[in-house]
Amino acid sequence: MTTTLRGRVVTLTEAGELADGVVSFTGPRLDYIGPATGFGGALPDPPEHPPIILPGLIDVHCHGGGGFGFPETDPEGVAAAASFHRGRGTTTLVASLVSATEAELRDRIDVLGEAIDDGLLAGIHLEGPFISEHRCGAHDPGRILPGDPALLQRLIDHAGGRIISVTVAPETANFDALADVLADANVILSLGHTVADYERSVHAMRRGWRVSITHLFNAMPELVHRDANFLTAAMAAAGRGDVVAEVIGDGVHLADGTVRMVFDTIGPDNLVLITDAMAAAGQPDGRYQLGSLDVVVREGISRIYDPEGEGVIAGGTATASDVLRRTVFHAGVELDAAATAACATPARLLGMAAEIGALAPGMRADVLVTDPHLNPVTVYKDGAPWNS
């Protein structure tokens, strides 16, 4: 059965944006993407309020959602969290873990591996444990470890190709050896949770075959004009296209004006919009878990539970479509640029740009249909509507 969609099509290819376009597919691959006037099949009538048709969204940093967290839930919970995000437009999802012991990480890899093998997840992101205790964020300080290349190699071997990226602080012990292990395994080196000085940061950003920055501005020193630091180096490297910087455009981790600034200075080809979502995404305020830590969500903001005051931010509660919508309507970023950072750039970072992240004949039929306000209406994964 052929699916034919008509509306405002954001292709993220040389074809650009089609005001009255058609996306058509019969199976798991796209058949036709072009103007309605050039489509040879049965054509739907033009809708009164044309939907927006986008590539499926890609989230390379997500700790869970729908009430379940990847660092702590069982296989059924992992499937529920992945399904929650897919139903809201994320057709490619990387599951992020937090700093933990080797035994805990091995267990998590085994649990997440089932969802990867079932096609619900694209892979695993290890956020830690080789990060700075001085910028631990929502990580248990007792589970942060100095850089251990042998441990990292054991985890990569145990995962059997399922680990896609690893967050490492440039100042951790044995950094160069860790970078070598990741490069040899074709795993993304993601730099963050750090207080590294400028020189060490520049060195780190020249290592590895692909380098990203874990949630730019968060869990790193602030920009200080008389003291160049990790953030200074990261902004410059991303601006040159040497690294890809993650941006949590949810209005909590970054102000909308900051999101607009990084789009205007670095450009969407060097940015990836992420959620950093945790179990509370899509859920009411209340108590949750993030790895071994207790989290309290109030007014949609998740923080580590601290009986003596306000704890640090502990992941996000937005979905990828929420982040995309806010980036366009609050930060004022053009839709094509925001969609590039939500789809095309993360696809390139993952080494999957020939398969996903754009709408072109032969690519996967991963498609998100939204209303004119970017609220998800229908999600297609490999050509099939997602109903879960």
C-alpha positions as CSV (number, residue, x, y, z in Angstrom):
1,M,0.0,0.0,0.0
2,T,1.4,3.4,-1.0
3,T,1.4,6.2,1.5
4,T,1.2,9.7,-0.1
5,L,1.7,12.8,2.1
6,R,1.1,16.3,0.9
7,G,2.0,19.6,2.6
8,R,5.0,21.8,3.4
9,V,7.9,19.5,2.9
10,V,11.3,20.2,4.6
11,T,13.6,18.0,2.6
12,L,17.0,19.0,4.1
13,T,18.5,18.3,0.6
14,E,19.4,20.5,-2.3
15,A,15.7,20.4,-3.2
16,G,15.1,22.7,-0.2
17,E,11.7,23.4,1.2
18,L,8.6,22.6,-0.9
19,A,5.6,24.8,-0.1
20,D,3.3,22.3,-1.8
21,G,5.2,19.1,-1.8
22,V,4.6,15.3,-1.8
23,V,6.3,12.5,0.1
24,S,5.4,9.1,-1.1
25,F,6.5,5.6,-0.1
26,T,5.3,2.0,-0.5
27,G,7.7,0.2,1.8
28,P,10.6,1.1,4.1
29,R,12.3,3.4,1.6
30,L,11.1,6.8,0.2
31,D,10.0,6.7,-3.4
32,Y,9.1,10.3,-4.3
33,I,9.9,13.6,-2.8
34,G,9.1,16.6,-4.9
35,P,6.5,19.2,-5.9
36,A,2.9,18.2,-6.0
37,T,2.8,19.3,-9.7
38,G,5.4,16.6,-10.6
39,F,3.8,13.7,-8.8
40,G,2.5,11.0,-11.2
41,G,0.2,9.1,-8.8
42,A,-3.1,9.8,-7.1
43,L,-2.7,13.1,-5.4
44,P,-4.5,14.1,-2.2
45,D,-6.4,17.4,-2.3
46,P,-4.4,20.3,-0.9
47,P,-5.2,20.6,2.8
48,E,-6.7,23.9,4.1
49,H,-4.0,24.1,6.7
50,P,-1.0,22.2,5.2
51,P,0.9,20.0,7.6
52,I,4.7,20.2,7.9
53,I,6.4,17.0,6.7
54,L,9.9,16.5,8.1
55,P,12.5,13.7,8.4
56,G,12.1,11.7,11.6
57,L,13.9,13.4,14.5
58,I,17.2,12.1,15.8
59,D,18.1,12.4,19.5
60,V,21.7,11.4,20.4
61,H,21.4,12.1,24.1
62,C,18.4,10.8,26.0
63,H,18.2,9.1,29.4
64,G,14.5,8.0,29.1
65,G,10.9,9.2,29.1
66,G,7.3,8.2,29.7
67,G,8.1,7.3,33.3
68,F,11.0,5.0,32.6
69,G,14.8,5.8,32.6
70,F,17.4,3.9,30.6
71,P,20.0,3.9,33.5
72,E,17.6,2.1,35.9
73,T,14.6,0.4,34.3
74,D,13.9,-3.2,33.1
75,P,13.6,-4.3,29.5
76,E,9.9,-3.5,29.4
77,G,10.6,0.0,30.8
78,V,13.3,0.5,28.2
79,A,10.8,-0.4,25.4
80,A,8.2,1.9,26.9
81,A,10.6,4.8,27.1
82,A,11.8,4.3,23.5
83,S,8.2,4.0,22.3
84,F,7.2,7.1,24.1
85,H,9.8,9.2,22.3
86,R,9.1,7.5,18.9
87,G,5.4,8.3,19.2
88,R,6.4,12.0,19.5
89,G,8.6,12.1,16.4
90,T,12.0,10.7,17.4
91,T,12.6,7.9,14.9
92,T,16.3,7.4,15.8
93,L,17.1,7.4,19.6
94,V,20.4,6.8,21.4
95,A,20.0,5.7,25.0
96,S,22.2,7.5,27.5
97,L,23.6,6.1,30.7
98,V,25.2,7.8,33.7
99,S,28.3,7.2,35.6
100,A,28.2,3.8,37.3
101,T,30.3,0.8,38.3
102,E,31.6,-1.7,35.7
103,A,29.1,-4.3,36.8
104,E,26.2,-1.8,36.7
105,L,27.2,-0.6,33.2
106,R,27.5,-4.2,31.9
107,D,24.0,-4.9,33.2
108,R,22.6,-1.8,31.6
109,I,24.3,-2.7,28.3
110,D,22.7,-6.1,28.3
111,V,19.2,-4.6,29.0
112,L,19.5,-1.9,26.4
113,G,20.9,-4.4,23.9
114,E,17.5,-6.1,23.6
115,A,15.9,-2.8,22.5
116,I,18.8,-2.1,20.1
117,D,18.4,-5.6,18.5
118,D,14.6,-5.0,18.3
119,G,15.2,-1.7,16.4
120,L,13.8,0.6,19.1
121,L,17.1,2.1,19.9
122,A,20.0,3.1,17.7
123,G,22.8,2.5,20.3
124,I,24.2,3.4,23.7
125,H,25.8,6.6,24.9
126,L,28.0,6.3,28.0
127,E,27.9,9.6,29.8
128,G,30.8,8.9,32.1
129,P,32.2,7.5,34.3
130,F,35.4,9.2,33.2
131,I,34.3,12.8,33.9
132,S,35.2,15.6,36.3
133,E,33.9,15.4,39.9
134,H,34.0,19.2,39.8
135,R,31.3,19.3,37.1
136,C,29.5,16.0,37.9
137,G,26.0,17.5,37.3
138,A,23.4,14.8,37.9
139,H,26.1,12.0,38.3
140,D,26.8,10.2,41.5
141,P,30.2,11.5,42.6
142,G,31.0,8.1,44.1
143,R,30.6,6.4,40.7
144,I,33.0,8.8,38.8
145,L,36.3,7.1,38.0
146,P,39.7,8.3,36.7
147,G,40.3,7.3,33.1
148,D,40.8,3.6,32.7
149,P,41.4,2.5,29.1
150,A,41.3,-1.2,30.0
151,L,37.8,-0.8,31.6
152,L,36.6,1.2,28.6
153,Q,37.8,-1.5,26.3
154,R,36.1,-4.2,28.3
155,L,32.8,-2.3,28.1
156,I,33.1,-1.7,24.4
157,D,33.9,-5.4,23.8
158,H,31.0,-6.4,26.0
159,A,28.6,-4.2,24.1
160,G,29.5,-5.8,20.8
161,G,29.2,-2.6,18.7
162,R,26.2,-1.2,20.5
163,I,28.1,1.7,22.1
164,I,27.9,4.7,19.8
165,S,29.5,7.5,22.0
166,V,31.2,8.1,25.3
167,T,31.5,11.3,27.2
168,V,35.0,11.9,28.6
169,A,36.5,14.9,30.4
170,P,39.7,16.1,28.7
171,E,41.5,16.3,32.1
172,T,40.7,12.7,33.2
173,A,43.7,10.3,33.6
174,N,45.0,8.5,30.5
175,F,42.9,10.7,28.2
176,D,44.9,10.0,25.1
177,A,44.7,6.3,25.6
178,L,40.9,6.5,26.1
179,A,40.7,8.5,22.9
180,D,42.7,5.8,21.1
181,V,40.3,3.1,22.3
182,L,37.3,5.0,21.1
183,A,38.9,5.8,17.7
184,D,39.9,2.2,17.2
185,A,36.3,1.1,17.9
186,N,34.7,3.8,15.7
187,V,33.0,5.3,18.7
188,I,32.3,9.0,19.0
189,L,34.4,10.9,21.5
190,S,32.1,13.3,23.3
191,L,33.8,15.9,25.5
192,G,32.1,17.3,28.6
193,H,31.5,17.4,32.3
194,T,34.8,19.1,32.6
195,V,36.9,22.0,34.1
196,A,39.7,21.5,31.6
197,D,41.9,24.5,30.7
198,Y,42.0,25.9,27.2
199,E,45.2,24.1,26.1
200,R,44.1,20.7,27.3
201,S,40.7,21.3,25.7
202,V,42.2,22.2,22.3
203,H,44.3,19.1,22.4
204,A,41.3,16.9,23.2
205,M,39.2,18.3,20.4
206,R,41.9,17.2,17.9
207,R,41.6,13.6,19.0
208,G,39.3,10.9,17.7
209,W,37.7,10.3,14.3
210,R,34.5,12.1,15.4
211,V,34.3,14.5,18.3
212,S,31.2,16.0,19.9
213,I,30.6,18.3,22.8
214,T,28.3,17.0,25.5
215,H,25.5,19.6,26.1
216,L,27.3,22.9,25.3
217,F,27.3,25.4,28.2
218,N,26.1,22.8,30.7
219,A,28.6,21.0,33.1
220,M,31.5,23.2,32.0
221,P,33.0,26.5,32.9
222,E,31.2,29.7,31.9
223,L,32.5,31.9,29.1
224,V,35.0,34.3,30.6
225,H,36.5,36.8,28.2
226,R,39.8,37.1,30.1
227,D,40.2,33.4,30.9
228,A,40.0,31.1,27.9
229,N,38.7,27.7,28.9
230,F,36.9,24.6,27.7
231,L,33.8,26.5,26.5
232,T,36.0,29.0,24.6
233,A,37.7,26.1,22.8
234,A,34.4,24.3,22.2
235,M,32.7,27.3,20.6
236,A,35.7,27.9,18.3
237,A,36.1,24.3,17.3
238,A,32.4,24.0,16.5
239,G,32.4,27.2,14.6
240,R,35.3,25.8,12.4
241,G,33.4,22.5,12.0
242,D,36.0,20.5,13.9
243,V,33.4,19.2,16.4
244,V,29.7,19.0,16.7
245,A,28.1,20.6,19.7
246,E,25.0,19.3,21.5
247,V,22.4,21.9,22.4
248,I,19.5,21.3,24.9
249,G,17.1,23.9,23.5
250,D,14.3,23.3,26.1
251,G,14.3,26.7,27.7
252,V,15.6,25.3,30.9
253,H,19.2,24.3,30.2
254,L,19.7,27.2,27.9
255,A,17.9,30.5,27.5
256,D,16.1,30.9,24.1
257,G,18.4,33.8,23.3
258,T,21.4,31.6,23.9
259,V,20.1,29.0,21.5
260,R,19.6,31.7,18.9
261,M,23.1,32.9,19.5
262,V,24.7,29.5,18.9
263,F,22.7,28.9,15.8
264,D,23.8,32.3,14.4
265,T,27.5,31.9,15.4
266,I,28.2,28.2,15.0
267,G,25.5,27.3,12.4
268,P,23.1,24.3,12.2
269,D,25.6,22.1,10.4
270,N,27.7,22.0,13.5
271,L,24.9,21.7,16.1
272,V,22.7,18.9,17.2
273,L,19.5,19.5,19.2
274,I,19.1,17.0,22.0
275,T,16.7,16.5,24.9
276,D,18.9,15.0,27.6
277,A,15.4,13.7,28.7
278,M,15.0,11.5,31.7
279,A,12.2,9.3,33.0
280,A,9.9,12.3,33.8
281,A,9.6,13.4,30.2
282,G,5.9,13.5,29.4
283,Q,5.0,12.8,33.0
284,P,3.6,14.9,35.9
285,D,5.7,16.6,38.6
286,G,6.9,14.3,41.3
287,R,9.8,12.0,42.4
288,Y,11.8,10.0,39.9
289,Q,15.2,8.2,39.6
290,L,18.2,9.0,37.5
291,G,20.6,6.1,37.9
292,S,21.4,5.9,41.6
293,L,20.1,9.4,42.5
294,D,16.7,10.7,43.6
295,V,15.2,13.4,41.4
296,V,12.4,15.9,42.1
297,V,10.4,17.4,39.2
298,R,8.6,20.7,39.9
299,E,7.0,22.8,37.2
300,G,8.5,20.5,34.6
301,I,12.1,21.0,35.8
302,S,14.0,18.0,37.1
303,R,16.6,18.5,39.8
304,I,18.6,16.2,42.1
305,Y,16.8,15.9,45.4
306,D,18.5,18.1,48.0
307,P,16.8,18.4,51.4
308,E,18.8,21.6,52.1
309,G,17.9,23.5,49.0
310,E,17.5,23.5,45.2
311,G,19.5,20.7,43.6
312,V,21.3,20.8,40.3
313,I,19.3,20.2,37.1
314,A,19.0,16.5,36.4
315,G,18.3,16.0,32.7
316,G,15.3,17.3,30.8
317,T,11.6,16.7,30.5
318,A,11.0,17.7,26.9
319,T,10.8,15.6,23.8
320,A,12.7,16.2,20.6
321,S,9.6,17.7,19.0
322,D,9.2,20.0,22.0
323,V,12.8,21.1,21.6
324,L,12.4,21.7,17.8
325,R,9.2,23.6,18.4
326,R,10.7,25.8,21.0
327,T,13.8,26.5,18.9
328,V,11.6,27.7,16.1
329,F,8.9,29.6,17.9
330,H,10.8,30.9,21.0
331,A,14.4,31.1,19.9
332,G,13.4,32.4,16.5
333,V,15.5,30.0,14.4
334,E,14.3,29.3,10.9
335,L,12.6,25.9,10.5
336,D,15.1,24.7,7.9
337,A,18.0,25.5,10.3
338,A,16.4,24.0,13.3
339,A,15.4,20.8,11.4
340,T,19.0,20.5,10.2
341,A,20.2,20.4,13.8
342,A,17.4,18.0,14.7
343,C,17.8,15.6,11.8
344,A,20.7,16.1,9.3
345,T,23.6,17.0,11.6
346,P,22.9,14.2,14.1
347,A,22.6,11.8,11.2
348,R,26.0,12.9,10.0
349,L,27.5,12.6,13.5
350,L,26.2,9.0,13.7
351,G,27.7,8.2,10.3
352,M,24.2,7.5,9.0
353,A,23.6,10.5,6.7
354,A,23.0,8.2,3.7
355,E,20.1,6.5,5.5
356,I,18.4,9.0,7.7
357,G,18.2,12.7,8.5
358,A,16.7,14.0,5.2
359,L,13.9,13.2,2.7
360,A,15.3,11.9,-0.6
361,P,14.4,8.8,-2.7
362,G,16.0,5.7,-1.4
363,M,16.5,6.9,2.1
364,R,14.6,5.3,5.0
365,A,10.9,6.2,5.2
366,D,11.3,7.8,8.7
367,V,8.9,10.7,8.5
368,L,7.3,13.1,11.0
369,V,4.1,14.9,10.1
370,T,3.2,17.8,12.3
371,D,0.5,20.5,12.3
372,P,1.6,24.1,11.3
373,H,2.7,24.7,14.9
374,L,5.1,21.6,14.9
375,N,2.9,19.5,17.1
376,P,3.3,15.9,16.0
377,V,0.4,14.3,14.2
378,T,1.7,11.1,12.6
379,V,5.1,9.3,12.8
380,Y,6.3,6.8,10.3
381,K,9.2,4.4,11.0
382,D,10.6,2.5,8.0
383,G,7.4,3.3,6.2
384,A,5.0,2.1,8.8
385,P,2.9,4.4,11.0
386,W,3.9,4.2,14.7
387,N,0.8,3.6,16.8
388,S,2.3,2.7,20.1
